[in-house]
Amino acid sequence: MLLHEWGRHAEAEALLREAAGGGHVRAMEMVGYLPRLRGEHTESDRWYRRSAEGGNPHAMAVLGELSQKQGAEPEAESWFRRAAEAGVADAAYALGDLLYRRGDVDESARWARRAADGGSTAAMNTLAARSLEQGDREAAKSWYRKSARAGNDAGARRLAEMLSRARGTCPASGLNHRACRSLAMGARYLASQELPRSQECAFQALRPTRGVLFGRS
């Protein structure tokens, strides 16, 4: 909201409250956010709940997170599930994580996939890590590649590490911070090119002993 961005917070909040009072569920969500910044959690929770009950899935996801922080796991699961079913990718990831920690591995995987399909890079990285645990390196590379292509540095680094080990380059664990960032950039570039496996040898050009990208430390 422009008034808020211009520093006219009181005026912005007054307009948001007016809209929220008129039944605008996204305004209710924003009104819920502002008191939380001031530590007014009771009022904040009330507005988030009104927004969620009005059908706003983003407010449902927030209530899921707040419930989880308070240790109310059944309530958190309920809110995450409602938000995830409405298409909120972050809620689908959170629900999958909650189920995984509880031991519901199969349902957890389904929600993680749904979150990844919705654009959650955290879910993509999680699916990659689980694929590695199951010994499926190709599936892991595929998920890390998707994560890297979406701009996630952690996914790019893990993809770079997997490619470097497969091609016999130096282990990524020995690289300095600048090198790791360059390695991630290189991995994201490769991911964006969607190279066939036969052309992944181009990754060899990123070796720190030769690659200009890494500089000198």
N, C-alpha and C positions, 0 to 999 in steps of 0.2 A: 504494500500500500504506500503510495507516494508520500502522504503526510508523515507516516512513520519514518520513511527513509530520509525525509527532510528534517527530522528531529522534532517534529510537532506531535510528540507522543500522546499528550493528553487529548488533543483534538482528534487524533486517529482513533484512540481508544473509545472516545465518546461516540464516534460514528459507527465503530464496530459493534459497540453495545446496542446501539439503536437497531442495526441490522439484525443482530442476534435476537433481540427482543421481538423482532418481526418474523422470526422463524428461519433465518438464513443459517443453515447448519455449518457452512465453512466459516462464517463469521463467529459462530459459537466456539469453534475450534480455536480461532485466533484469540478470542476473548479469554479462553481457557489458558492459552500460552502466556499472556501478559501477566496475570497475577502470580503465576508460577515463578516468573523472573524476580518478583518481589518477595517470594517466600510465602505467598498466600495460597497454600496448597488446598485448603478446603474449598475455597471458591473456584480455584482452577479445576479441581476434580469435578465439581458440580457442572461446570460448563462443558468439559470434555464428555461427561456422561450424557448431557442433554444433546450434544452434537451426535454422539454415537447412537443414541436412541432415535435420533431423527434420520438415521441411515447413512451417516458419514463414516466410511470404512477407515479413513485416516485417523479419526478420533478413536475408533475401536482399537487400532494398532497401538496408539499412545496409551490407552487404558490397559492394554495387555502388558505393555512394558512397565507401567507403574505398578500393576498388580504383581508382576514378577519380582520387582524390586522390594515389594512389601512382603514377599514370601507366600502370597496367595496364588499358588500354582494352578489350582483348578479354575479360578476366575481368569487368570492370565491365559490359560489354554482356550477358554471359551471366547475371550475377546480376540486373541490371535486367529482362532479358527474362523470367526465371523469375518474378520478383516481379510484373511487369506482367501476365503471363498468369494469375497467381493473383488479380488484381483490385486490386492496390495502385496507386492513381491517381498518386501521386507518382513511383513507379517507372516508370509508363508515360510520364509527362512527361519524366523524366530520360532514358529510352531514346529518346524522340522527339527530344530536344535533341541527344543524342549522334549519332544518325543524321543529323540535319540538318547538323551541323557537318562530317560526313563526306561529305555530298553526296547522301545517300539521301533526297531530298525527299519522294517519294511515300509511302514507308513511314513516314517521320517524321510526315507529316500524319495518317496512320492512327492512330498511337499518340497523337499530340496530341489527336485527337478522342476517342479512348478515355479518355484522362486527363481531358479536359473533361467527358465524360459521367459520369465517376466523381467529379466535384466539384472537380477541380483548377482553381483560379482562375488560376494561372500559365499553364496550358495554354489557358484561355479567352482570356487576354490575348495569348498568342503567336499563336493562330489569328486573333485580330482584327488584329494587326499584319501578319500575312502576307496577310490579305484586303485590307488597305489597300495593300500592296505590289503586289497584283494588280489594284488599281483597283476592288475591290468594296466600296464604302463601306457598303452596306446590310448585308452579311454582317459587316463589322467592327463596326458599331453593334450588331448582334444579339449578337455574342460579348461586347462590352464591357458590354452591358446585362445579360447573364447573370452576368458577373463582378461587376458592381455589385450585382446582386440578391443575390449570395452574400456580400456584405459586403466586397469587395476595394476598397480606396481607390484604387489605381492604375487599375483598370478604371473606377471611377466618375469619376475625373478625366478620363480619356481620352474617355469617353462625353460628359461635360459639355462638353469642348472641341469635340467634333464637332458637338454640338447647337448650341452657341453660334455656331460659325462658319456653320453652315447657316442659322441664324435671324438672323444679322447682329448678334449681341451683341458685347461687347468681347472681344478675344482673351484666352484664359485665361493666356497667358504673361505678361501684365502684372499679374496679380493677386498680392497678397501672400499669405503663408502662411495667415493666417486666412481670407482669401477663398477660397483653394483648398480648404480643408477644408469650408467651407460649400458651395462648388460641388459637391464630391464628395457631401456629404450630400443636396443637392438632386437630383443625378443618381441616387443610390441610391433616393430617394423615387420619382422618375419611373419608374425601372426596375421598382420593386415594383408600380407601378400598372398596368403593361402597357398603357400608353395607345396608341391607334391613332395613326398618323402625323398625322392631321388635328388631334389634340389636343396634339401635342408643343409647340405654340406657347405652352403654359403655362410653358415654360421661360423665356420672356421675363421673367417676374416675378422671376427670379433676377438680373437685371442689377444690378451693384454700385452704379450711380448711383441706384437706386431701392429695391433689395431690403433689407429689414430684416436678413436673415440675415447680410449681410456686415459690418454695423457700420461704424465709421469708423476710418480709420488716419491 
